[in-house]
Amino acid sequence: MTEFNDLLPNPSEEIKREQKTKKSKFKGLINTVTGGVIGSLLTLTVVSYIDFFPISNENSGMQVTENSGNSKVSGDEITVQKTVANNSSPDSMLIADMVEKASKSIVGIVSMQTQTYDQRNFNQNANSSEKVERGSGTGVVFKIDDKDAYIVTNNHVIEGAQEIEVTVHGGEKTTAELIGSDSLTDLAVIKIDAKYATDTLKFGDSSTLRAGDTVLAIGNPLGLDLSNTVTQGIVSAVNRTIEVATSAGNWGLNVIQTDAAINPGNSGGALVNTSGQVMGINSLKISEDGVEGLGFAIPSNDLVPIINEIMEKGEVERPYIGVGLADMNQIPEMYLQDLPNDVEGGIIVTNVDSNSAAAKAGLQVQDVIISINDTKVKGSDELRKYLYTELEVGDKASFKVYRGSELMTIELTLTSSSSN
């Protein structure tokens, strides 16, 4: 990695020693910052919504299609169906019938990990191990073919699992295989043997939702003992943006807000309308003292393209720069003292992948990025949002960068995240 003193013209030995010490301190600081930023679970910036009690509007480039009849599979692509129910005047008997049918497509998911025991602390053989429950959540069966049944859930329900156990309607258990996941949008697709599944739920058109529409949440709050719990509420708001911190970085997740009761264990469950169509996947809640009825679901029109891409590729392909980033407010001012006073925000480069487009283009550690394609970015979340929603693999990206007090332009061609 290039040392900072290599950037200076003919520095004296004393200046070299001083900057080398400064660089060493900066690297230590970045290690600390990076360790604090990266997490394995999805959390709200306000409060965690974690399903582990023992312990994203992303545009993927794929189109959500509609049809006027039932949702169906056209080839391998999942589609949505138009809403046909009058949500403003639901009939209780019709709702009960709908729930009874929809519940057959709701599964319980348990994330398992291997735990090793030490004979000094447990009355067992030395270094013995067993699989233990790490956490639980919910999933929705959305497709069944001749061989497999496919389930969508939240990424944070299965992230880090060494084994995924699924309990289907009726209580039968089986092991699931991970097809793919996307931590940024908190979605994952798993599959089980088709013989364990009897029915699927269809995706509705979430763009038709309005505040006041009746919705129901179906899931497994607090574990499988309360499986297929149903709660009813209304859509409180649509197109909310909730800032979340994921293992892939900070992200502004587009969500539906609802007052239907959502509790730990509901993650990955269905938010349905009175026709039994999935309008969203329950993902988050705010549970502070004095706060009630604030639950959030990923809209169906956002998740369907992600599901289709995971089904096709096993992952979501996004543009890749090849740098680690930290917001300027995470870095002491002493490392930014050469910046002009009129620089209001930006992102500091903390590390550079030596094989990346960033390295080939000349981006260096401690460079401060202030814009991409002439769009100002004040934080890493703004840069990530622009990169993932406005650009594609193979596009050119132009960065305005301060290196010390010098403003320069660095251009590169974006590569694929899947190749790194």
C-alpha positions as CSV (number, residue, x, y, z in Angstrom):
1,M,0.0,0.0,0.0
2,T,1.3,3.5,-0.9
3,E,2.6,5.4,2.1
4,F,1.4,9.0,2.5
5,N,4.9,10.4,2.5
6,D,5.4,8.9,-1.0
7,L,2.9,11.6,-2.2
8,L,5.2,14.5,-1.1
9,P,7.9,16.0,-3.4
10,N,11.4,15.2,-1.9
11,P,10.5,15.3,1.8
12,S,13.2,15.6,4.4
13,E,13.9,12.6,6.6
14,E,12.4,14.3,9.6
15,I,9.1,14.9,7.7
16,K,9.1,11.3,6.5
17,R,9.4,10.0,10.1
18,E,6.6,12.4,11.3
19,Q,4.3,11.4,8.5
20,K,5.1,7.7,8.9
21,T,4.0,8.0,12.5
22,K,0.9,9.8,11.5
23,K,0.1,7.2,8.9
24,S,0.5,4.3,11.4
25,K,-1.9,6.0,13.8
26,F,-4.4,6.6,11.0
27,K,-4.2,2.9,10.0
28,G,-4.8,1.9,13.6
29,L,-7.8,4.3,13.8
30,I,-9.3,2.9,10.6
31,N,-9.0,-0.6,11.9
32,T,-11.0,0.5,15.0
33,V,-13.6,2.3,13.0
34,T,-14.0,-0.6,10.6
35,G,-14.4,-3.1,13.4
36,G,-17.2,-0.9,14.9
37,V,-19.0,-0.4,11.6
38,I,-19.3,-3.9,10.3
39,G,-22.0,-6.0,11.9
40,S,-23.6,-9.3,11.1
41,L,-27.2,-8.4,11.8
42,L,-29.6,-5.8,10.4
43,T,-30.3,-3.0,12.9
44,L,-32.2,0.2,12.8
45,T,-30.2,3.3,13.6
46,V,-32.9,4.0,16.3
47,V,-33.2,0.5,17.7
48,S,-32.3,-3.1,16.9
49,Y,-34.9,-5.5,15.6
50,I,-33.2,-8.8,16.2
51,D,-34.9,-12.2,16.1
52,F,-32.1,-13.8,18.0
53,F,-33.3,-14.0,21.6
54,P,-30.7,-16.6,22.7
55,I,-28.1,-14.4,21.7
56,S,-33.5,-1.6,1.3
57,N,-35.1,1.5,-2.5
58,E,-32.7,-0.8,-4.3
59,N,-33.1,-1.0,-8.1
60,S,-31.6,-4.2,-9.3
61,G,-32.2,-3.4,-12.9
62,M,-35.0,-6.0,-13.2
63,Q,-38.6,-5.0,-13.9
64,V,-41.6,-5.9,-11.7
65,T,-44.2,-7.2,-14.1
66,E,-48.0,-7.3,-13.6
67,N,-50.8,-9.4,-14.8
68,S,-54.5,-9.1,-14.2
69,G,-55.1,-12.7,-13.1
70,N,-53.4,-14.8,-10.6
71,S,-49.7,-14.5,-10.0
72,K,-47.8,-17.1,-12.0
73,V,-44.3,-18.2,-12.9
74,S,-43.3,-17.2,-16.5
75,G,-40.2,-19.3,-17.0
76,D,-38.3,-18.7,-13.7
77,E,-39.5,-15.1,-13.2
78,I,-41.8,-14.3,-10.3
79,T,-44.6,-11.7,-11.1
80,V,-47.1,-9.8,-9.1
81,Q,-50.9,-9.7,-9.4
82,K,-53.2,-6.7,-9.2
83,T,-55.1,-6.1,-6.0
84,V,-58.7,-7.2,-6.3
85,A,-60.0,-6.8,-2.7
86,N,-61.7,-3.7,-1.3
87,N,-59.4,-3.2,1.7
88,S,-61.6,-0.5,3.2
89,S,-64.5,-2.9,3.9
90,P,-63.2,-6.4,4.8
91,D,-65.6,-9.1,5.8
92,S,-64.4,-10.9,8.9
93,M,-65.4,-14.3,7.6
94,L,-63.6,-13.8,4.3
95,I,-60.5,-12.7,6.2
96,A,-60.6,-15.8,8.4
97,D,-60.9,-18.0,5.2
98,M,-58.0,-16.1,3.6
99,V,-55.8,-16.5,6.7
100,E,-56.5,-20.2,6.9
101,K,-55.4,-20.6,3.3
102,A,-52.4,-18.2,3.5
103,S,-51.0,-19.8,6.7
104,K,-50.3,-23.0,4.7
105,S,-47.5,-21.0,2.9
106,I,-45.9,-19.6,6.1
107,V,-43.0,-21.5,7.5
108,G,-40.8,-21.2,10.6
109,I,-37.1,-20.8,10.2
110,V,-34.4,-21.6,12.8
111,S,-30.8,-20.6,12.3
112,M,-28.5,-23.3,13.7
113,Q,-24.8,-23.0,14.6
114,T,-22.3,-25.5,16.0
115,Q,-21.3,-24.9,19.6
116,T,-18.1,-26.5,21.0
117,Y,-17.9,-27.4,24.7
118,D,-14.9,-27.6,26.9
119,Q,-14.7,-30.4,29.5
120,R,-13.5,-28.0,32.1
121,N,-16.8,-26.1,32.1
122,F,-19.3,-28.8,31.0
123,N,-19.8,-32.4,32.0
124,Q,-19.1,-33.6,28.5
125,N,-16.2,-34.9,26.5
126,A,-13.5,-32.4,25.7
127,N,-14.0,-30.5,22.5
128,S,-17.5,-32.1,22.0
129,S,-20.0,-30.0,20.0
130,E,-23.6,-29.9,19.1
131,K,-25.8,-27.7,16.9
132,V,-27.7,-25.1,18.9
133,E,-30.4,-22.6,17.9
134,R,-29.0,-19.1,17.2
135,G,-32.3,-17.5,16.4
136,S,-35.6,-17.8,14.6
137,G,-37.8,-16.1,12.1
138,T,-40.4,-16.7,9.4
139,G,-40.5,-17.4,5.7
140,V,-43.0,-17.4,2.8
141,V,-43.3,-20.2,0.2
142,F,-43.7,-18.4,-3.1
143,K,-42.9,-21.1,-5.7
144,I,-43.1,-24.8,-6.0
145,D,-41.9,-26.9,-8.9
146,D,-41.5,-30.6,-9.4
147,K,-38.5,-30.9,-7.2
148,D,-38.2,-27.9,-4.8
149,A,-40.2,-25.3,-2.9
150,Y,-38.7,-21.8,-2.7
151,I,-39.0,-19.6,0.4
152,V,-38.3,-15.9,0.8
153,T,-37.2,-14.5,4.2
154,N,-35.0,-11.8,5.7
155,N,-31.2,-12.1,5.3
156,H,-30.7,-11.4,8.9
157,V,-32.7,-14.4,9.9
158,I,-30.3,-16.8,8.1
159,E,-27.1,-14.8,8.0
160,G,-24.2,-16.8,9.6
161,A,-26.3,-20.0,9.9
162,Q,-24.4,-23.3,9.5
163,E,-27.7,-25.1,9.1
164,I,-31.2,-23.8,8.3
165,E,-34.1,-25.7,9.8
166,V,-37.6,-25.1,8.4
167,T,-40.9,-26.1,10.0
168,V,-43.7,-26.2,7.5
169,H,-47.5,-25.9,8.1
170,G,-48.5,-28.9,10.2
171,G,-45.3,-29.0,12.2
172,E,-43.0,-31.2,10.0
173,K,-39.4,-30.2,10.0
174,T,-36.7,-30.3,7.3
175,T,-33.4,-28.8,6.4
176,A,-33.2,-25.9,3.8
177,E,-30.5,-25.0,1.3
178,L,-29.5,-21.4,0.8
179,I,-30.0,-20.2,-2.8
180,G,-28.7,-16.8,-2.2
181,S,-29.0,-13.6,-0.1
182,D,-28.6,-9.9,-0.2
183,S,-27.6,-8.2,3.0
184,L,-28.2,-4.7,1.7
185,T,-31.9,-5.2,1.0
186,D,-32.1,-7.8,3.9
187,L,-33.6,-10.5,1.6
188,A,-32.7,-14.2,1.2
189,V,-34.1,-17.2,-0.8
190,I,-33.9,-20.7,0.5
191,K,-35.3,-24.0,-0.8
192,I,-36.7,-27.2,0.6
193,D,-37.9,-30.5,-0.9
194,A,-41.2,-29.9,-2.7
195,K,-42.9,-32.7,-0.8
196,Y,-43.0,-30.6,2.3
197,A,-44.9,-27.7,0.8
198,T,-48.5,-27.6,-0.2
199,D,-49.3,-24.1,-1.3
200,T,-47.8,-20.7,-2.2
201,L,-48.6,-17.1,-1.6
202,K,-48.7,-14.7,-4.5
203,F,-47.2,-11.2,-4.6
204,G,-49.5,-8.2,-4.9
205,D,-48.8,-4.8,-6.4
206,S,-47.5,-2.8,-3.4
207,S,-47.8,0.5,-5.4
208,T,-51.6,0.3,-5.0
209,L,-51.4,0.5,-1.2
210,R,-52.7,3.6,0.5
211,A,-52.6,4.8,4.1
212,G,-55.6,3.2,5.8
213,D,-55.7,0.0,3.8
214,T,-56.2,-3.1,6.0
215,V,-53.2,-5.5,6.2
216,L,-52.4,-8.5,8.2
217,A,-49.0,-9.9,9.5
218,I,-48.6,-13.6,9.6
219,G,-45.5,-15.1,11.3
220,N,-43.9,-16.7,14.3
221,P,-43.4,-14.1,17.0
222,L,-41.1,-15.1,19.8
223,G,-40.4,-18.5,18.2
224,L,-42.3,-21.5,16.9
225,D,-44.4,-22.0,20.0
226,L,-46.5,-19.1,18.6
227,S,-46.3,-20.2,15.0
228,N,-48.8,-18.7,12.4
229,T,-49.8,-15.9,14.7
230,V,-52.0,-13.4,12.8
231,T,-52.2,-9.7,13.7
232,Q,-54.3,-7.1,11.9
233,G,-53.7,-3.4,11.3
234,I,-53.6,-0.8,8.7
235,V,-51.0,0.7,6.4
236,S,-49.8,3.7,8.3
237,A,-47.7,5.1,5.5
238,V,-46.1,4.1,2.2
239,N,-42.7,4.9,0.8
240,R,-41.0,5.4,4.1
241,T,-37.2,5.4,4.2
242,I,-35.6,3.8,7.2
243,E,-31.8,4.1,7.7
244,V,-30.4,0.7,8.6
245,A,-26.9,-0.6,9.2
246,T,-26.2,-3.9,7.5
247,S,-23.2,-6.1,7.1
248,A,-22.9,-4.6,3.6
249,G,-22.9,-1.0,4.9
250,N,-25.5,1.7,5.8
251,W,-28.5,1.8,3.6
252,G,-31.8,3.7,3.3
253,L,-34.4,0.9,3.0
254,N,-37.7,1.7,1.4
255,V,-40.5,0.3,3.5
256,I,-44.2,0.1,4.2
257,Q,-45.1,1.4,7.7
258,T,-47.9,-0.5,9.5
259,D,-49.4,-0.7,13.0
260,A,-50.1,-4.5,12.7
261,A,-48.2,-6.0,15.6
262,I,-44.8,-7.3,14.6
263,N,-42.5,-8.9,17.1
264,P,-39.1,-10.7,17.2
265,G,-39.7,-13.8,15.2
266,N,-41.9,-12.1,12.6
267,S,-39.0,-11.2,10.5
268,G,-39.4,-12.7,7.0
269,G,-43.1,-13.2,7.4
270,A,-45.8,-12.0,5.1
271,L,-47.7,-8.7,5.3
272,V,-50.8,-9.5,3.3
273,N,-53.9,-7.6,2.1
274,T,-57.4,-9.0,2.5
275,S,-57.1,-10.9,-0.8
276,G,-54.2,-12.9,0.7
277,Q,-51.6,-11.3,-1.6
278,V,-48.1,-10.6,-0.2
279,M,-47.7,-6.8,-0.1
280,G,-44.5,-6.9,1.8
281,I,-42.0,-9.0,3.9
282,N,-42.0,-7.9,7.5
283,S,-38.5,-6.8,8.5
284,L,-38.2,-4.1,11.1
285,K,-39.9,-2.6,14.1
286,I,-39.1,0.2,16.5
287,S,-39.6,-0.9,20.1
288,E,-38.5,1.9,22.4
289,D,-40.3,2.8,25.7
290,G,-43.5,4.7,24.9
291,V,-43.4,3.7,21.2
292,E,-46.0,1.3,19.8
293,G,-47.3,0.3,16.4
294,L,-44.3,1.1,14.3
295,G,-43.5,-1.9,12.1
296,F,-42.0,-1.9,8.7
297,A,-42.1,-4.3,5.7
298,I,-40.2,-4.4,2.4
299,P,-42.7,-3.7,-0.4
300,S,-43.4,-6.5,-2.8
301,N,-42.5,-4.4,-5.9
302,D,-39.1,-3.9,-4.4
303,L,-38.5,-7.4,-3.3
304,V,-39.7,-9.3,-6.5
305,P,-36.8,-8.0,-8.7
306,I,-34.3,-9.0,-5.9
307,I,-35.9,-12.5,-5.6
308,N,-35.7,-13.0,-9.4
309,E,-32.0,-12.0,-9.5
310,I,-31.2,-14.3,-6.6
311,M,-33.0,-17.1,-8.3
312,E,-31.2,-16.5,-11.5
313,K,-27.7,-15.7,-10.2
314,G,-27.6,-16.7,-6.6
315,E,-26.8,-13.1,-5.6
316,V,-27.5,-9.5,-6.5
317,E,-24.9,-8.0,-8.8
318,R,-23.9,-4.5,-8.1
319,P,-21.2,-2.1,-9.3
320,Y,-17.9,-2.4,-7.4
321,I,-15.3,0.4,-6.8
322,G,-12.9,-1.5,-4.6
323,V,-12.4,0.8,-1.6
324,G,-13.3,0.8,2.1
325,L,-14.9,4.0,3.2
326,A,-15.6,6.0,6.4
327,D,-17.6,9.2,6.9
328,M,-15.6,12.2,7.8
329,N,-17.3,12.6,11.2
330,Q,-15.7,9.2,12.2
331,I,-12.2,10.6,11.6
332,P,-10.4,13.0,13.9
333,E,-9.9,16.5,12.4
334,M,-6.1,16.1,12.6
335,Y,-6.3,13.8,9.6
336,L,-8.3,16.3,7.6
337,Q,-6.5,19.5,8.5
338,D,-5.3,20.1,4.9
339,L,-8.8,20.2,3.5
340,P,-10.1,23.6,2.4
341,N,-12.5,25.2,4.8
342,D,-15.3,25.2,2.3
343,V,-15.5,21.4,2.0
344,E,-18.7,20.6,3.8
345,G,-18.7,16.8,3.6
346,G,-17.3,13.8,1.9
347,I,-16.1,10.2,2.4
348,I,-12.5,9.2,3.4
349,V,-10.9,6.2,1.7
350,T,-9.7,3.8,4.4
351,N,-8.4,1.0,2.2
352,V,-8.0,0.1,-1.4
353,D,-8.3,-3.4,-3.0
354,S,-5.1,-3.8,-4.8
355,N,-6.8,-5.6,-7.7
356,S,-9.7,-3.2,-8.1
357,A,-10.6,-0.5,-10.5
358,A,-10.0,2.0,-7.8
359,A,-6.4,0.9,-7.4
360,K,-5.8,0.9,-11.2
361,A,-7.3,4.4,-11.4
362,G,-5.1,5.8,-8.6
363,L,-7.4,6.2,-5.7
364,Q,-5.4,6.1,-2.4
365,V,-5.9,5.7,1.3
366,Q,-6.9,9.0,2.9
367,D,-8.3,10.5,-0.3
368,V,-11.5,12.4,0.4
369,I,-14.3,11.8,-2.1
370,I,-16.7,14.7,-2.4
371,S,-18.7,13.8,-5.6
372,I,-19.4,11.1,-8.1
373,N,-20.4,12.1,-11.6
374,D,-20.7,15.7,-10.4
375,T,-23.3,14.7,-7.7
376,K,-22.1,15.8,-4.3
377,V,-21.9,13.0,-1.6
378,K,-21.6,13.9,2.1
379,G,-21.5,10.4,3.4
380,S,-20.9,6.8,2.4
381,D,-24.6,6.1,2.4
382,E,-25.2,8.8,-0.3
383,L,-22.3,7.4,-2.4
384,R,-23.6,3.9,-2.1
385,K,-27.2,4.9,-3.0
386,Y,-26.0,6.8,-6.1
387,L,-23.7,3.9,-7.1
388,Y,-26.4,1.2,-6.8
389,T,-29.4,3.1,-8.2
390,E,-27.9,5.2,-10.9
391,L,-25.0,3.2,-12.3
392,E,-24.4,-0.3,-13.6
393,V,-21.5,-2.7,-14.1
394,G,-19.4,-1.4,-17.0
395,D,-20.4,2.3,-16.5
396,K,-17.8,5.1,-16.2
397,A,-17.6,6.9,-12.8
398,S,-15.9,10.2,-12.3
399,F,-14.8,11.1,-8.7
400,K,-13.9,14.5,-7.4
401,V,-11.3,13.8,-4.7
402,Y,-9.2,15.9,-2.3
403,R,-5.7,14.6,-1.7
404,G,-4.6,16.9,1.1
405,S,-5.5,20.3,-0.2
406,E,-5.3,19.3,-3.9
407,L,-8.5,18.7,-5.8
408,M,-8.3,16.1,-8.6
409,T,-10.5,14.0,-10.8
410,I,-10.2,10.3,-10.9
411,E,-12.1,8.2,-13.5
412,L,-12.7,4.5,-13.5
413,T,-14.9,1.8,-15.0
414,L,-17.1,0.0,-12.6
415,T,-16.6,-3.8,-12.2
416,S,-19.0,-6.4,-10.8
417,S,-19.3,-7.1,-7.1
418,S,-19.7,-10.8,-7.9
419,S,-16.2,-11.0,-9.4
420,N,-14.6,-9.8,-6.1
